[in-house]
Amino acid sequence: MERRRHPRVEVDHAVLFHSDIYRNPKVASTFDLSLGGMKIESLHSLNSQEGLEISIAIQPQVISCRGKVIYVVEREKGRIEAGIEFEGLSEPDSIYLKEYLFDLRVKRVVDGDTLLSANGERVRLIGVDTPEVHKSKKLYRDAERTGRDIKTIKALGRKASAFTKSLVDTKEIRLEYDQAYAHIGHRDKYGRILAIRQFWGGSMAEDFS
């Protein structure tokens, strides 16, 4: 599996690019985006290892940098998917991109250890494992493991959810990533981002301790 130093966030932004070979500007859109690169879709052909000049519209700014095509996959109806590695991202653009990707607005608390961000991403908080609120296999496993009944576990889960909500609900939070999860792309088997909530100088795990 691909090892990603920088976790990617699924976002859709307009991209303008031209290659070192063909100077006419072409358009694309992002599938996902990270500090290190992006995955794009376009109707225009690209070649692996091709050098690009790139502009990405992330309102209210436009980020511009060099890039290199890492891979190209042909899709249906003449579309291509390409992985782009950023090269020469300026410090101001890097700071803006980091704030955009890692400072997420929480839309709602799913449960004590899972958040839904305003951009639709689900975030599973590392270092926090709270009782289940919703009916699931884990709820029954927790009941068997702890010897407590389902009703009690759900009640504890609702308390944990309320506590998490008091900390992060509708707030802007900063995410930090543990490189121990880089080999799985910083996502769990359900596609949730694995991260630590960071603000007020502490982590979510510290708030629970």
C-alpha positions in Angstrom: 0.0 0.0 0.0 1.2 3.5 -0.8 2.9 5.2 2.2 1.8 8.8 2.5 3.8 11.3 4.5 1.0 13.8 4.2 -2.6 12.7 4.7 -5.0 13.6 1.9 -8.3 15.3 2.2 -11.1 14.7 -0.4 -11.9 18.1 -1.9 -13.0 19.5 -5.3 -11.1 22.5 -6.6 -10.5 23.9 -10.1 -6.9 23.4 -11.4 -5.2 25.2 -14.2 -2.0 23.7 -15.5 0.4 23.6 -18.5 3.3 21.2 -19.1 6.9 21.9 -19.9 6.1 20.3 -23.3 2.8 21.9 -24.2 2.5 25.5 -23.0 -1.2 26.0 -23.6 -3.1 26.1 -20.3 -5.4 23.2 -19.5 -8.1 22.6 -16.8 -8.6 19.8 -14.3 -10.3 19.3 -10.9 -8.9 17.8 -7.7 -10.0 14.4 -6.2 -8.0 15.0 -3.1 -5.3 17.3 -1.9 -2.4 17.3 0.6 0.7 19.3 1.5 2.7 17.0 -0.7 0.5 16.7 -3.8 -2.9 16.0 -5.2 -4.9 13.6 -7.4 -6.7 15.3 -10.4 -9.1 14.4 -13.1 -8.9 16.0 -16.5 -9.9 15.5 -20.2 -6.4 16.4 -21.3 -3.6 13.9 -21.6 -0.6 13.7 -19.3 2.5 11.6 -19.2 4.2 10.0 -16.2 7.2 12.1 -14.9 6.0 15.2 -16.9 6.8 18.5 -15.3 3.9 21.0 -14.8 3.2 24.5 -13.7 0.1 24.4 -11.6 -2.5 26.9 -10.2 -5.1 25.7 -7.7 -8.1 27.8 -6.8 -8.7 27.6 -3.1 -10.8 30.6 -2.3 -10.0 33.3 -1.6 -6.4 32.5 -2.8 -4.8 30.8 -5.8 -1.9 28.5 -5.0 0.8 28.2 -7.7 3.7 25.8 -7.8 5.7 23.4 -9.9 4.5 19.7 -10.0 5.5 16.4 -11.4 3.2 13.7 -12.7 3.7 10.5 -10.6 1.2 8.3 -12.4 -1.6 8.4 -15.0 -4.7 6.2 -15.2 -7.1 6.3 -18.2 -10.7 6.5 -17.2 -13.9 6.2 -19.3 -15.2 8.9 -21.7 -11.7 10.2 -22.4 -10.9 11.3 -18.8 -7.6 10.7 -17.1 -6.7 10.5 -13.4 -3.2 11.6 -12.4 -1.2 11.8 -9.2 0.8 15.0 -8.9 3.7 15.7 -6.6 4.2 19.3 -5.6 7.6 20.8 -6.1 8.7 24.3 -5.0 5.6 25.2 -3.0 6.3 28.6 -1.5 6.3 29.1 2.3 3.2 31.4 2.3 1.3 28.9 0.0 2.4 26.0 2.2 1.1 27.8 5.3 -2.2 28.7 3.7 -2.6 25.1 2.4 -1.8 23.6 5.8 -4.4 25.8 7.5 -6.9 25.0 4.9 -6.4 21.2 5.2 -5.8 20.8 8.9 -8.0 23.5 10.4 -11.4 21.9 10.0 -14.8 23.2 11.0 -16.7 20.6 12.9 -20.2 20.1 11.5 -21.3 17.7 14.2 -20.1 15.1 16.7 -21.0 11.6 15.5 -20.0 10.0 18.9 -17.4 10.4 21.5 -14.5 9.6 19.3 -15.7 10.5 15.8 -16.4 13.9 14.2 -18.0 15.0 10.9 -16.3 18.0 9.4 -18.0 20.7 7.3 -16.3 19.4 4.2 -17.9 15.9 4.7 -14.8 14.1 6.1 -15.2 11.8 9.1 -12.4 12.1 11.6 -11.6 9.2 14.0 -9.7 10.7 17.0 -6.5 8.8 17.8 -6.0 7.9 21.5 -9.7 8.1 22.3 -12.0 5.0 22.5 -15.4 5.8 23.9 -18.4 3.6 24.5 -20.8 3.1 21.6 -24.0 5.0 21.3 -25.4 3.4 18.1 -26.2 -0.2 17.6 -23.2 -2.0 16.2 -21.0 -5.1 16.5 -18.7 -3.1 18.7 -21.5 -2.3 21.1 -22.1 -6.0 21.7 -18.4 -6.7 22.0 -18.1 -3.9 24.6 -21.0 -5.4 26.5 -19.4 -8.8 26.5 -15.9 -7.5 27.3 -17.0 -5.3 30.2 -19.9 -7.4 31.6 -22.2 -4.3 31.4 -25.6 -4.3 29.8 -26.3 -2.6 26.5 -28.4 0.2 28.1 -25.5 1.1 30.5 -22.9 1.2 27.6 -25.2 3.4 25.5 -25.7 5.8 28.5 -21.9 6.1 28.9 -21.6 6.6 25.2 -24.0 9.5 25.3 -22.1 11.1 28.1 -18.9 10.7 26.1 -20.5 12.3 23.0 -21.8 15.2 25.1 -18.3 15.8 26.5 -16.8 15.7 23.0 -19.5 18.0 21.8 -18.8 20.5 24.5 -15.2 20.7 23.4 -15.4 20.8 19.6 -19.0 21.2 18.3 -19.2 23.8 15.5 -15.7 24.9 16.4 -12.6 25.1 14.1 -10.1 22.5 15.2 -6.6 21.7 14.0 -5.7 18.1 13.2 -2.3 16.5 13.8 -1.2 13.2 12.3 0.7 10.3 13.7 3.2 9.0 11.2 2.6 5.5 12.6 -0.5 5.5 10.4 1.3 6.7 7.3 1.4 3.2 5.8 -2.4 3.1 5.6 -2.7 6.6 4.3 -3.9 8.0 7.7 -7.3 6.4 7.2 -9.0 3.5 8.9 -10.8 0.6 7.2 -13.9 2.7 7.1 -12.2 5.6 5.3 -12.2 7.9 8.3 -9.2 10.2 8.8 -7.1 9.1 11.7 -5.9 12.3 13.6 -5.5 14.0 16.9 -7.6 17.0 17.7 -5.3 19.9 18.7 -6.2 23.3 20.2 -5.9 25.2 23.4 -2.4 23.8 23.6 -3.6 20.2 24.3 -4.9 17.1 22.6 -8.3 15.4 22.8 -6.7 12.5 24.7 -5.4 14.9 27.3 -8.9 16.4 27.7 -10.3 13.0 28.4 -7.6 12.1 30.9 
